[in-house]
Amino acid sequence: MAVHIRLSRFGRKKKPFYRIVVADSEAKRDGKFLEIVGTYDPLQNPAVVRIQQDKLQAWIAKGALPSETVKSLIKKQATPVAA
């Protein structure tokens, strides 16, 4: 069983909101998941990314692989924006 960290879409039509979830790689995009580790709201200006670092690091230590999109969101959250 391969475990991935990926986005799960919520919200309504034309108003997306995403949860960053840990799920089995064979599960549907919005299907069963093991744990919620964060959220991503692309409609805010700037986009809001909230990740619980302790949960994320625990799953990565167990061998969970983040998707390309989640990798980029982790990098965005890690680098502070200069004002």
NORDA-V805249 format. One record per helix or strand of 2 or more residues. SS is the DSSP state (H for helix, E for strand). FROM is the first residue (numbers start at 1). LEN is the number of residues. If there is no record, write none. Layout:
<<SS,FROM,LEN> <SS,FROM,LEN>>
//
This chain:
<<E,3,10> <E,15,10> <E,35,7> <E,48,4> <H,53,9> <E,65,2> <H,68,11>>
//
